[in-house]
Amino acid sequence: MNQDLDRHCLELAVADLRHLHPTQRWLALAQFRAIDPRLASRLQLELAYQLA
């Protein structure tokens, strides 16, 4: 898969998740985890970095 496209999609997902209430963010990450645990881990790391 195209790494630039993957990175852009990850950035968009993180941008959307950042604006959620923490409880909603947790639920969204749980849904991502059910679909793709690796993606959920990447999103969680990106969020932790950006929200720190």
PDBQT receptor file of N, H, CA, C and O in Angstrom, charges set to zero:
ATOM      1  N   MET A   1       0.840  -1.177   0.000  1.00  0.00    +0.000 N 
ATOM      2  CA  MET A   1       0.000   0.000   0.000  1.00  0.00    +0.000 C 
ATOM      3  C   MET A   1       0.888   1.244   0.000  1.00  0.00    +0.000 C 
ATOM      4  O   MET A   1       2.042   1.194   0.427  1.00  0.00    +0.000 OA
ATOM      5  N   ASN A   2       0.365   2.307  -0.460  1.00  0.00    +0.000 N 
ATOM      6  H   ASN A   2      -0.572   2.348  -0.807  1.00  0.00    +0.000 HD
ATOM      7  CA  ASN A   2       1.089   3.565  -0.544  1.00  0.00    +0.000 C 
ATOM      8  C   ASN A   2       1.298   4.142   0.858  1.00  0.00    +0.000 C 
ATOM      9  O   ASN A   2       0.334   4.438   1.564  1.00  0.00    +0.000 OA
ATOM     10  N   GLN A   3       2.552   4.298   1.250  1.00  0.00    +0.000 N 
ATOM     11  H   GLN A   3       3.335   4.058   0.676  1.00  0.00    +0.000 HD
ATOM     12  CA  GLN A   3       2.854   4.774   2.606  1.00  0.00    +0.000 C 
ATOM     13  C   GLN A   3       2.413   6.214   2.820  1.00  0.00    +0.000 C 
ATOM     14  O   GLN A   3       2.003   6.571   3.925  1.00  0.00    +0.000 OA
ATOM     15  N   ASP A   4       2.488   7.051   1.787  1.00  0.00    +0.000 N 
ATOM     16  H   ASP A   4       2.821   6.761   0.890  1.00  0.00    +0.000 HD
ATOM     17  CA  ASP A   4       2.025   8.434   1.919  1.00  0.00    +0.000 C 
ATOM     18  C   ASP A   4       0.525   8.486   2.169  1.00  0.00    +0.000 C 
ATOM     19  O   ASP A   4       0.048   9.271   2.990  1.00  0.00    +0.000 OA
ATOM     20  N   LEU A   5      -0.204   7.655   1.464  1.00  0.00    +0.000 N 
ATOM     21  H   LEU A   5       0.183   7.018   0.797  1.00  0.00    +0.000 HD
ATOM     22  CA  LEU A   5      -1.652   7.595   1.655  1.00  0.00    +0.000 C 
ATOM     23  C   LEU A   5      -1.984   7.071   3.053  1.00  0.00    +0.000 C 
ATOM     24  O   LEU A   5      -2.871   7.600   3.722  1.00  0.00    +0.000 OA
ATOM     25  N   ASP A   6      -1.273   6.038   3.489  1.00  0.00    +0.000 N 
ATOM     26  H   ASP A   6      -0.552   5.608   2.945  1.00  0.00    +0.000 HD
ATOM     27  CA  ASP A   6      -1.480   5.495   4.841  1.00  0.00    +0.000 C 
ATOM     28  C   ASP A   6      -1.243   6.575   5.897  1.00  0.00    +0.000 C 
ATOM     29  O   ASP A   6      -2.023   6.716   6.839  1.00  0.00    +0.000 OA
ATOM     30  N   ARG A   7      -0.168   7.329   5.733  1.00  0.00    +0.000 N 
ATOM     31  H   ARG A   7       0.466   7.214   4.968  1.00  0.00    +0.000 HD
ATOM     32  CA  ARG A   7       0.176   8.374   6.696  1.00  0.00    +0.000 C 
ATOM     33  C   ARG A   7      -0.892   9.462   6.718  1.00  0.00    +0.000 C 
ATOM     34  O   ARG A   7      -1.274   9.951   7.781  1.00  0.00    +0.000 OA
ATOM     35  N   HIS A   8      -1.366   9.835   5.536  1.00  0.00    +0.000 N 
ATOM     36  H   HIS A   8      -1.056   9.438   4.672  1.00  0.00    +0.000 HD
ATOM     37  CA  HIS A   8      -2.389  10.873   5.446  1.00  0.00    +0.000 C 
ATOM     38  C   HIS A   8      -3.690  10.408   6.109  1.00  0.00    +0.000 C 
ATOM     39  O   HIS A   8      -4.330  11.177   6.826  1.00  0.00    +0.000 OA
ATOM     40  N   CYS A   9      -4.073   9.173   5.875  1.00  0.00    +0.000 N 
ATOM     41  H   CYS A   9      -3.553   8.548   5.293  1.00  0.00    +0.000 HD
ATOM     42  CA  CYS A   9      -5.283   8.628   6.507  1.00  0.00    +0.000 C 
ATOM     43  C   CYS A   9      -5.138   8.587   8.020  1.00  0.00    +0.000 C 
ATOM     44  O   CYS A   9      -6.085   8.892   8.745  1.00  0.00    +0.000 OA
ATOM     45  N   LEU A  10      -3.959   8.214   8.498  1.00  0.00    +0.000 N 
ATOM     46  H   LEU A  10      -3.190   7.966   7.908  1.00  0.00    +0.000 HD
ATOM     47  CA  LEU A  10      -3.707   8.194   9.935  1.00  0.00    +0.000 C 
ATOM     48  C   LEU A  10      -3.829   9.600  10.515  1.00  0.00    +0.000 C 
ATOM     49  O   LEU A  10      -4.431   9.782  11.573  1.00  0.00    +0.000 OA
ATOM     50  N   GLU A  11      -3.270  10.583   9.839  1.00  0.00    +0.000 N 
ATOM     51  H   GLU A  11      -2.781  10.435   8.979  1.00  0.00    +0.000 HD
ATOM     52  CA  GLU A  11      -3.351  11.971  10.307  1.00  0.00    +0.000 C 
ATOM     53  C   GLU A  11      -4.793  12.458  10.365  1.00  0.00    +0.000 C 
ATOM     54  O   GLU A  11      -5.181  13.144  11.311  1.00  0.00    +0.000 OA
ATOM     55  N   LEU A  12      -5.590  12.106   9.357  1.00  0.00    +0.000 N 
ATOM     56  H   LEU A  12      -5.275  11.549   8.588  1.00  0.00    +0.000 HD
ATOM     57  CA  LEU A  12      -6.995  12.505   9.354  1.00  0.00    +0.000 C 
ATOM     58  C   LEU A  12      -7.768  11.842  10.498  1.00  0.00    +0.000 C 
ATOM     59  O   LEU A  12      -8.584  12.490  11.154  1.00  0.00    +0.000 OA
ATOM     60  N   ALA A  13      -7.514  10.567  10.733  1.00  0.00    +0.000 N 
ATOM     61  H   ALA A  13      -6.851  10.041  10.200  1.00  0.00    +0.000 HD
ATOM     62  CA  ALA A  13      -8.197   9.857  11.818  1.00  0.00    +0.000 C 
ATOM     63  C   ALA A  13      -7.826  10.459  13.169  1.00  0.00    +0.000 C 
ATOM     64  O   ALA A  13      -8.690  10.639  14.028  1.00  0.00    +0.000 OA
ATOM     65  N   VAL A  14      -6.553  10.768  13.360  1.00  0.00    +0.000 N 
ATOM     66  H   VAL A  14      -5.851  10.622  12.662  1.00  0.00    +0.000 HD
ATOM     67  CA  VAL A  14      -6.114  11.367  14.623  1.00  0.00    +0.000 C 
ATOM     68  C   VAL A  14      -6.754  12.732  14.803  1.00  0.00    +0.000 C 
ATOM     69  O   VAL A  14      -7.182  13.078  15.905  1.00  0.00    +0.000 OA
ATOM     70  N   ALA A  15      -6.824  13.511  13.732  1.00  0.00    +0.000 N 
ATOM     71  H   ALA A  15      -6.477  13.230  12.837  1.00  0.00    +0.000 HD
ATOM     72  CA  ALA A  15      -7.452  14.836  13.811  1.00  0.00    +0.000 C 
ATOM     73  C   ALA A  15      -8.914  14.713  14.241  1.00  0.00    +0.000 C 
ATOM     74  O   ALA A  15      -9.395  15.508  15.048  1.00  0.00    +0.000 OA
ATOM     75  N   ASP A  16      -9.611  13.729  13.706  1.00  0.00    +0.000 N 
ATOM     76  H   ASP A  16      -9.220  13.083  13.050  1.00  0.00    +0.000 HD
ATOM     77  CA  ASP A  16     -11.012  13.517  14.092  1.00  0.00    +0.000 C 
ATOM     78  C   ASP A  16     -11.114  13.072  15.549  1.00  0.00    +0.000 C 
ATOM     79  O   ASP A  16     -11.976  13.551  16.285  1.00  0.00    +0.000 OA
ATOM     80  N   LEU A  17     -10.245  12.167  15.963  1.00  0.00    +0.000 N 
ATOM     81  H   LEU A  17      -9.544  11.778  15.365  1.00  0.00    +0.000 HD
ATOM     82  CA  LEU A  17     -10.300  11.648  17.329  1.00  0.00    +0.000 C 
ATOM     83  C   LEU A  17      -9.944  12.708  18.368  1.00  0.00    +0.000 C 
ATOM     84  O   LEU A  17     -10.480  12.698  19.476  1.00  0.00    +0.000 OA
ATOM     85  N   ARG A  18      -9.056  13.605  18.018  1.00  0.00    +0.000 N 
ATOM     86  H   ARG A  18      -8.621  13.612  17.118  1.00  0.00    +0.000 HD
ATOM     87  CA  ARG A  18      -8.628  14.648  18.969  1.00  0.00    +0.000 C 
ATOM     88  C   ARG A  18      -9.793  15.498  19.454  1.00  0.00    +0.000 C 
ATOM     89  O   ARG A  18      -9.785  15.971  20.591  1.00  0.00    +0.000 OA
ATOM     90  N   HIS A  19     -10.788  15.695  18.607  1.00  0.00    +0.000 N 
ATOM     91  H   HIS A  19     -10.794  15.311  17.684  1.00  0.00    +0.000 HD
ATOM     92  CA  HIS A  19     -11.891  16.585  18.936  1.00  0.00    +0.000 C 
ATOM     93  C   HIS A  19     -13.014  15.902  19.724  1.00  0.00    +0.000 C 
ATOM     94  O   HIS A  19     -13.987  16.545  20.115  1.00  0.00    +0.000 OA
ATOM     95  N   LEU A  20     -12.870  14.622  19.945  1.00  0.00    +0.000 N 
ATOM     96  H   LEU A  20     -12.079  14.099  19.627  1.00  0.00    +0.000 HD
ATOM     97  CA  LEU A  20     -13.888  13.896  20.709  1.00  0.00    +0.000 C 
ATOM     98  C   LEU A  20     -13.646  14.059  22.201  1.00  0.00    +0.000 C 
ATOM     99  O   LEU A  20     -12.522  14.291  22.646  1.00  0.00    +0.000 OA
ATOM    100  N   HIS A  21     -14.725  13.931  22.961  1.00  0.00    +0.000 N 
ATOM    101  H   HIS A  21     -15.638  13.743  22.599  1.00  0.00    +0.000 HD
ATOM    102  CA  HIS A  21     -14.638  13.854  24.412  1.00  0.00    +0.000 C 
ATOM    103  C   HIS A  21     -13.826  12.601  24.745  1.00  0.00    +0.000 C 
ATOM    104  O   HIS A  21     -13.921  11.613  24.018  1.00  0.00    +0.000 OA
ATOM    105  N   PRO A  22     -13.035  12.608  25.812  1.00  0.00    +0.000 N 
ATOM    106  CA  PRO A  22     -12.200  11.434  26.126  1.00  0.00    +0.000 C 
ATOM    107  C   PRO A  22     -12.959  10.106  26.156  1.00  0.00    +0.000 C 
ATOM    108  O   PRO A  22     -12.430   9.087  25.713  1.00  0.00    +0.000 OA
ATOM    109  N   THR A  23     -14.177  10.105  26.667  1.00  0.00    +0.000 N 
ATOM    110  H   THR A  23     -14.607  10.933  27.027  1.00  0.00    +0.000 HD
ATOM    111  CA  THR A  23     -14.956   8.859  26.696  1.00  0.00    +0.000 C 
ATOM    112  C   THR A  23     -15.299   8.413  25.287  1.00  0.00    +0.000 C 
ATOM    113  O   THR A  23     -15.206   7.228  24.965  1.00  0.00    +0.000 OA
ATOM    114  N   GLN A  24     -15.697   9.362  24.443  1.00  0.00    +0.000 N 
ATOM    115  H   GLN A  24     -15.772  10.324  24.704  1.00  0.00    +0.000 HD
ATOM    116  CA  GLN A  24     -16.018   9.030  23.053  1.00  0.00    +0.000 C 
ATOM    117  C   GLN A  24     -14.764   8.567  22.314  1.00  0.00    +0.000 C 
ATOM    118  O   GLN A  24     -14.822   7.662  21.481  1.00  0.00    +0.000 OA
ATOM    119  N   ARG A  25     -13.641   9.192  22.625  1.00  0.00    +0.000 N 
ATOM    120  H   ARG A  25     -13.594   9.927  23.302  1.00  0.00    +0.000 HD
ATOM    121  CA  ARG A  25     -12.371   8.808  22.002  1.00  0.00    +0.000 C 
ATOM    122  C   ARG A  25     -12.020   7.370  22.366  1.00  0.00    +0.000 C 
ATOM    123  O   ARG A  25     -11.583   6.597  21.514  1.00  0.00    +0.000 OA
ATOM    124  N   TRP A  26     -12.215   7.014  23.640  1.00  0.00    +0.000 N 
ATOM    125  H   TRP A  26     -12.570   7.642  24.333  1.00  0.00    +0.000 HD
ATOM    126  CA  TRP A  26     -11.932   5.663  24.096  1.00  0.00    +0.000 C 
ATOM    127  C   TRP A  26     -12.819   4.652  23.366  1.00  0.00    +0.000 C 
ATOM    128  O   TRP A  26     -12.349   3.595  22.943  1.00  0.00    +0.000 OA
ATOM    129  N   LEU A  27     -14.109   4.986  23.224  1.00  0.00    +0.000 N 
ATOM    130  H   LEU A  27     -14.491   5.844  23.568  1.00  0.00    +0.000 HD
ATOM    131  CA  LEU A  27     -15.027   4.086  22.525  1.00  0.00    +0.000 C 
ATOM    132  C   LEU A  27     -14.654   3.947  21.047  1.00  0.00    +0.000 C 
ATOM    133  O   LEU A  27     -14.718   2.850  20.493  1.00  0.00    +0.000 OA
ATOM    134  N   ALA A  28     -14.270   5.041  20.416  1.00  0.00    +0.000 N 
ATOM    135  H   ALA A  28     -14.217   5.933  20.866  1.00  0.00    +0.000 HD
ATOM    136  CA  ALA A  28     -13.862   4.993  19.011  1.00  0.00    +0.000 C 
ATOM    137  C   ALA A  28     -12.612   4.125  18.848  1.00  0.00    +0.000 C 
ATOM    138  O   ALA A  28     -12.522   3.330  17.913  1.00  0.00    +0.000 OA
ATOM    139  N   LEU A  29     -11.660   4.278  19.753  1.00  0.00    +0.000 N 
ATOM    140  H   LEU A  29     -11.734   4.924  20.513  1.00  0.00    +0.000 HD
ATOM    141  CA  LEU A  29     -10.456   3.448  19.684  1.00  0.00    +0.000 C 
ATOM    142  C   LEU A  29     -10.791   1.973  19.897  1.00  0.00    +0.000 C 
ATOM    143  O   LEU A  29     -10.180   1.101  19.279  1.00  0.00    +0.000 OA
ATOM    144  N   ALA A  30     -11.751   1.694  20.761  1.00  0.00    +0.000 N 
ATOM    145  H   ALA A  30     -12.248   2.402  21.263  1.00  0.00    +0.000 HD
ATOM    146  CA  ALA A  30     -12.178   0.307  20.977  1.00  0.00    +0.000 C 
ATOM    147  C   ALA A  30     -12.785  -0.268  19.696  1.00  0.00    +0.000 C 
ATOM    148  O   ALA A  30     -12.573  -1.439  19.381  1.00  0.00    +0.000 OA
ATOM    149  N   GLN A  31     -13.532   0.544  18.962  1.00  0.00    +0.000 N 
ATOM    150  H   GLN A  31     -13.705   1.496  19.218  1.00  0.00    +0.000 HD
ATOM    151  CA  GLN A  31     -14.097   0.089  17.697  1.00  0.00    +0.000 C 
ATOM    152  C   GLN A  31     -12.995  -0.146  16.666  1.00  0.00    +0.000 C 
ATOM    153  O   GLN A  31     -13.022  -1.138  15.938  1.00  0.00    +0.000 OA
ATOM    154  N   PHE A  32     -12.031   0.765  16.608  1.00  0.00    +0.000 N 
ATOM    155  H   PHE A  32     -12.009   1.570  17.200  1.00  0.00    +0.000 HD
ATOM    156  CA  PHE A  32     -10.891   0.557  15.719  1.00  0.00    +0.000 C 
ATOM    157  C   PHE A  32     -10.159  -0.730  16.089  1.00  0.00    +0.000 C 
ATOM    158  O   PHE A  32      -9.763  -1.502  15.215  1.00  0.00    +0.000 OA
ATOM    159  N   ARG A  33      -9.983  -0.952  17.391  1.00  0.00    +0.000 N 
ATOM    160  H   ARG A  33     -10.304  -0.325  18.100  1.00  0.00    +0.000 HD
ATOM    161  CA  ARG A  33      -9.263  -2.131  17.869  1.00  0.00    +0.000 C 
ATOM    162  C   ARG A  33      -9.975  -3.420  17.449  1.00  0.00    +0.000 C 
ATOM    163  O   ARG A  33      -9.324  -4.417  17.137  1.00  0.00    +0.000 OA
ATOM    164  N   ALA A  34     -11.304  -3.399  17.441  1.00  0.00    +0.000 N 
ATOM    165  H   ALA A  34     -11.833  -2.589  17.694  1.00  0.00    +0.000 HD
ATOM    166  CA  ALA A  34     -12.070  -4.579  17.030  1.00  0.00    +0.000 C 
ATOM    167  C   ALA A  34     -11.873  -4.869  15.540  1.00  0.00    +0.000 C 
ATOM    168  O   ALA A  34     -11.915  -6.024  15.116  1.00  0.00    +0.000 OA
ATOM    169  N   ILE A  35     -11.661  -3.822  14.758  1.00  0.00    +0.000 N 
ATOM    170  H   ILE A  35     -11.627  -2.884  15.103  1.00  0.00    +0.000 HD
ATOM    171  CA  ILE A  35     -11.482  -3.979  13.313  1.00  0.00    +0.000 C 
ATOM    172  C   ILE A  35     -10.023  -4.248  12.960  1.00  0.00    +0.000 C 
ATOM    173  O   ILE A  35      -9.714  -5.157  12.190  1.00  0.00    +0.000 OA
ATOM    174  N   ASP A  36      -9.129  -3.438  13.540  1.00  0.00    +0.000 N 
ATOM    175  H   ASP A  36      -9.381  -2.699  14.165  1.00  0.00    +0.000 HD
ATOM    176  CA  ASP A  36      -7.705  -3.524  13.197  1.00  0.00    +0.000 C 
ATOM    177  C   ASP A  36      -6.865  -3.114  14.403  1.00  0.00    +0.000 C 
ATOM    178  O   ASP A  36      -6.605  -1.926  14.598  1.00  0.00    +0.000 OA
ATOM    179  N   PRO A  37      -6.442  -4.073  15.207  1.00  0.00    +0.000 N 
ATOM    180  CA  PRO A  37      -5.680  -3.750  16.421  1.00  0.00    +0.000 C 
ATOM    181  C   PRO A  37      -4.393  -2.962  16.152  1.00  0.00    +0.000 C 
ATOM    182  O   PRO A  37      -4.014  -2.099  16.944  1.00  0.00    +0.000 OA
ATOM    183  N   ARG A  38      -3.736  -3.255  15.056  1.00  0.00    +0.000 N 
ATOM    184  H   ARG A  38      -4.044  -3.956  14.413  1.00  0.00    +0.000 HD
ATOM    185  CA  ARG A  38      -2.490  -2.546  14.732  1.00  0.00    +0.000 C 
ATOM    186  C   ARG A  38      -2.763  -1.070  14.456  1.00  0.00    +0.000 C 
ATOM    187  O   ARG A  38      -2.020  -0.202  14.913  1.00  0.00    +0.000 OA
ATOM    188  N   LEU A  39      -3.819  -0.790  13.715  1.00  0.00    +0.000 N 
ATOM    189  H   LEU A  39      -4.422  -1.495  13.343  1.00  0.00    +0.000 HD
ATOM    190  CA  LEU A  39      -4.196   0.596  13.435  1.00  0.00    +0.000 C 
ATOM    191  C   LEU A  39      -4.580   1.308  14.730  1.00  0.00    +0.000 C 
ATOM    192  O   LEU A  39      -4.194   2.458  14.940  1.00  0.00    +0.000 OA
ATOM    193  N   ALA A  40      -5.321   0.648  15.584  1.00  0.00    +0.000 N 
ATOM    194  H   ALA A  40      -5.635  -0.286  15.413  1.00  0.00    +0.000 HD
ATOM    195  CA  ALA A  40      -5.726   1.252  16.849  1.00  0.00    +0.000 C 
ATOM    196  C   ALA A  40      -4.512   1.606  17.700  1.00  0.00    +0.000 C 
ATOM    197  O   ALA A  40      -4.486   2.652  18.348  1.00  0.00    +0.000 OA
ATOM    198  N   SER A  41      -3.521   0.743  17.699  1.00  0.00    +0.000 N 
ATOM    199  H   SER A  41      -3.542  -0.107  17.173  1.00  0.00    +0.000 HD
ATOM    200  CA  SER A  41      -2.296   1.030  18.454  1.00  0.00    +0.000 C 
ATOM    201  C   SER A  41      -1.580   2.246  17.895  1.00  0.00    +0.000 C 
ATOM    202  O   SER A  41      -1.103   3.093  18.651  1.00  0.00    +0.000 OA
ATOM    203  N   ARG A  42      -1.502   2.335  16.585  1.00  0.00    +0.000 N 
ATOM    204  H   ARG A  42      -1.889   1.647  15.971  1.00  0.00    +0.000 HD
ATOM    205  CA  ARG A  42      -0.862   3.497  15.954  1.00  0.00    +0.000 C 
ATOM    206  C   ARG A  42      -1.622   4.780  16.269  1.00  0.00    +0.000 C 
ATOM    207  O   ARG A  42      -1.021   5.811  16.570  1.00  0.00    +0.000 OA
ATOM    208  N   LEU A  43      -2.952   4.705  16.195  1.00  0.00    +0.000 N 
ATOM    209  H   LEU A  43      -3.440   3.867  15.950  1.00  0.00    +0.000 HD
ATOM    210  CA  LEU A  43      -3.770   5.877  16.508  1.00  0.00    +0.000 C 
ATOM    211  C   LEU A  43      -3.573   6.296  17.961  1.00  0.00    +0.000 C 
ATOM    212  O   LEU A  43      -3.448   7.485  18.255  1.00  0.00    +0.000 OA
ATOM    213  N   GLN A  44      -3.545   5.336  18.856  1.00  0.00    +0.000 N 
ATOM    214  H   GLN A  44      -3.647   4.371  18.617  1.00  0.00    +0.000 HD
ATOM    215  CA  GLN A  44      -3.379   5.647  20.281  1.00  0.00    +0.000 C 
ATOM    216  C   GLN A  44      -2.023   6.286  20.546  1.00  0.00    +0.000 C 
ATOM    217  O   GLN A  44      -1.930   7.219  21.343  1.00  0.00    +0.000 OA
ATOM    218  N   LEU A  45      -0.986   5.808  19.903  1.00  0.00    +0.000 N 
ATOM    219  H   LEU A  45      -1.062   5.050  19.256  1.00  0.00    +0.000 HD
ATOM    220  CA  LEU A  45       0.335   6.404  20.059  1.00  0.00    +0.000 C 
ATOM    221  C   LEU A  45       0.372   7.832  19.520  1.00  0.00    +0.000 C 
ATOM    222  O   LEU A  45       0.919   8.726  20.165  1.00  0.00    +0.000 OA
ATOM    223  N   GLU A  46      -0.198   8.045  18.363  1.00  0.00    +0.000 N 
ATOM    224  H   GLU A  46      -0.643   7.319  17.839  1.00  0.00    +0.000 HD
ATOM    225  CA  GLU A  46      -0.242   9.378  17.775  1.00  0.00    +0.000 C 
ATOM    226  C   GLU A  46      -1.026  10.347  18.662  1.00  0.00    +0.000 C 
ATOM    227  O   GLU A  46      -0.617  11.489  18.872  1.00  0.00    +0.000 OA
ATOM    228  N   LEU A  47      -2.158   9.867  19.177  1.00  0.00    +0.000 N 
ATOM    229  H   LEU A  47      -2.490   8.939  19.006  1.00  0.00    +0.000 HD
ATOM    230  CA  LEU A  47      -2.958  10.706  20.062  1.00  0.00    +0.000 C 
ATOM    231  C   LEU A  47      -2.204  11.070  21.330  1.00  0.00    +0.000 C 
ATOM    232  O   LEU A  47      -2.225  12.221  21.765  1.00  0.00    +0.000 OA
ATOM    233  N   ALA A  48      -1.542  10.092  21.917  1.00  0.00    +0.000 N 
ATOM    234  H   ALA A  48      -1.525   9.156  21.563  1.00  0.00    +0.000 HD
ATOM    235  CA  ALA A  48      -0.781  10.348  23.141  1.00  0.00    +0.000 C 
ATOM    236  C   ALA A  48       0.294  11.383  22.879  1.00  0.00    +0.000 C 
ATOM    237  O   ALA A  48       0.520  12.267  23.705  1.00  0.00    +0.000 OA
ATOM    238  N   TYR A  49       0.952  11.286  21.750  1.00  0.00    +0.000 N 
ATOM    239  H   TYR A  49       0.769  10.568  21.078  1.00  0.00    +0.000 HD
ATOM    240  CA  TYR A  49       2.012  12.233  21.394  1.00  0.00    +0.000 C 
ATOM    241  C   TYR A  49       1.441  13.644  21.206  1.00  0.00    +0.000 C 
ATOM    242  O   TYR A  49       2.002  14.620  21.703  1.00  0.00    +0.000 OA
ATOM    243  N   GLN A  50       0.330  13.736  20.488  1.00  0.00    +0.000 N 
ATOM    244  H   GLN A  50      -0.125  12.943  20.084  1.00  0.00    +0.000 HD
ATOM    245  CA  GLN A  50      -0.239  15.052  20.183  1.00  0.00    +0.000 C 
ATOM    246  C   GLN A  50      -0.951  15.684  21.365  1.00  0.00    +0.000 C 
ATOM    247  O   GLN A  50      -0.997  16.910  21.466  1.00  0.00    +0.000 OA
ATOM    248  N   LEU A  51      -1.499  14.892  22.248  1.00  0.00    +0.000 N 
ATOM    249  H   LEU A  51      -1.462  13.896  22.166  1.00  0.00    +0.000 HD
ATOM    250  CA  LEU A  51      -2.238  15.436  23.375  1.00  0.00    +0.000 C 
ATOM    251  C   LEU A  51      -1.345  15.691  24.594  1.00  0.00    +0.000 C 
ATOM    252  O   LEU A  51      -1.791  16.279  25.579  1.00  0.00    +0.000 OA
ATOM    253  N   ALA A  52      -0.094  15.251  24.524  1.00  0.00    +0.000 N 
ATOM    254  H   ALA A  52       0.268  14.774  23.724  1.00  0.00    +0.000 HD
ATOM    255  CA  ALA A  52       0.838  15.438  25.642  1.00  0.00    +0.000 C 
ATOM    256  C   ALA A  52       1.329  16.878  25.723  1.00  0.00    +0.000 C 
ATOM    257  O   ALA A  52       2.120  17.212  26.606  1.00  0.00    +0.000 OA
TER     258      ALA A  52
